[in-house]
Amino acid sequence: MGIEDKVIELIKKNIPIDNQKNITKRKSLIDDLNMSSINIIDLIVDIEGEFDIQLDDLYFESMQTVGSIIDYVEMKVNEKNA
């Protein structure tokens, strides 16, 4: 399972079951997936644990879409592995 698939699985874990279908990179975390700030904090913790990386919480919380989170996590994983 690649980074994108793992991130989507972690997002699914942190959103209401009704919103777990049809997650695409363009989906808004708040508007489309109904994530609360607590859901986002839980997602940050889950991603940090899954990928063994440190995320900038303020930068992460400013991200609006699934795709922007996937891109950020890929960047952080690549930095870690460089």
C-alpha positions as CSV (number, residue, x, y, z in Angstrom):
1,M,0.0,0.0,0.0
2,G,1.4,3.4,-1.0
3,I,1.5,6.6,0.8
4,E,-1.7,7.9,-0.9
5,D,-3.7,4.8,0.0
6,K,-2.4,4.8,3.6
7,V,-3.3,8.5,4.1
8,I,-6.8,7.9,2.7
9,E,-7.3,4.9,5.1
10,L,-6.3,7.2,8.0
11,I,-8.7,9.9,6.8
12,K,-11.5,7.3,6.6
13,K,-10.7,6.3,10.2
14,N,-11.3,9.9,11.3
15,I,-14.5,10.8,9.5
16,P,-18.1,9.8,9.8
17,I,-18.9,6.6,8.1
18,D,-21.3,8.4,5.7
19,N,-18.4,10.3,4.2
20,Q,-16.0,7.4,3.7
21,K,-17.1,6.6,0.2
22,N,-15.6,8.4,-2.9
23,I,-12.7,10.1,-1.2
24,T,-10.7,11.8,-3.9
25,K,-7.8,14.2,-3.8
26,R,-10.1,17.1,-4.5
27,K,-12.3,16.6,-1.5
28,S,-12.3,19.2,1.1
29,L,-11.6,17.9,4.6
30,I,-14.1,20.2,6.2
31,D,-16.7,20.9,3.6
32,D,-16.9,17.5,1.9
33,L,-15.8,15.1,4.6
34,N,-17.1,17.0,7.6
35,M,-13.9,16.8,9.6
36,S,-13.8,18.7,12.9
37,S,-10.7,20.3,14.3
38,I,-10.5,17.3,16.7
39,N,-10.7,14.9,13.7
40,I,-7.8,16.8,12.1
41,I,-5.7,16.6,15.2
42,D,-6.4,12.8,15.5
43,L,-5.4,12.5,11.8
44,I,-2.1,14.3,12.4
45,V,-1.3,11.9,15.3
46,D,-2.2,8.9,13.2
47,I,-0.1,10.1,10.2
48,E,2.9,10.8,12.4
49,G,2.7,7.4,13.9
50,E,2.1,5.5,10.7
51,F,5.0,7.2,8.8
52,D,7.3,8.0,11.7
53,I,7.5,11.7,10.7
54,Q,6.9,15.0,12.5
55,L,4.3,17.3,10.9
56,D,4.0,21.1,11.4
57,D,0.5,21.2,13.0
58,L,-0.3,24.8,12.0
59,Y,0.8,24.1,8.4
60,F,-1.1,20.9,8.3
61,E,-4.3,22.5,9.6
62,S,-4.2,25.1,6.9
63,M,-4.5,22.4,4.2
64,Q,-7.9,22.2,2.7
65,T,-8.0,19.0,0.5
66,V,-7.1,15.3,0.7
67,G,-4.6,15.9,-2.1
68,S,-2.7,18.6,-0.3
69,I,-2.3,16.3,2.7
70,I,-1.1,13.5,0.6
71,D,1.4,15.8,-1.1
72,Y,2.6,17.1,2.2
73,V,3.0,13.6,3.7
74,E,4.9,12.4,0.6
75,M,7.3,15.4,1.0
76,K,7.9,14.7,4.7
77,V,8.5,11.0,4.0
78,N,10.9,11.8,1.2
79,E,12.8,14.3,3.5
80,K,13.0,11.6,6.2
81,N,14.4,9.0,3.7
82,A,16.9,11.4,2.0
